[in-house]
Amino acid sequence: MSVDKRRNLPEPVCTAHTDCFGNRKSKCSVLWDNDFGGRDCPFYKNREQYRDELQEVGIRWKRES
Ligand code: SF4
């Protein structure tokens, strides 16, 4: 089980959106809890959408994994 060292909590599993910007090896690296009561994650966006939004505000995304 991977652990977010900043929070010392296990990263939640996310197999619904493996193309999400926050998805790292089927774990969510951006949320502490991704239980939305059976609904889809409202924070999902694919990496291209995320990169485009960062570029709109002038931030360059270096992580391409
Ligand atoms: S933000 Fe939502 S969709 Fe993206 S990895 Fe986390 S739980 Fe999954």
Boltz pocket constraint, residues with backbone or C-beta under 6 A from the ligand:
constraints:
  - pocket:
      binder: B
      contacts: [[A, 13], [A, 14], [A, 17], [A, 20], [A, 21], [A, 22], [A, 23], [A, 24], [A, 27], [A, 28], [A, 29], [A, 30], [A, 31], [A, 34], [A, 41], [A, 42], [A, 43], [A, 44], [A, 45]]
      max_distance: 6.0
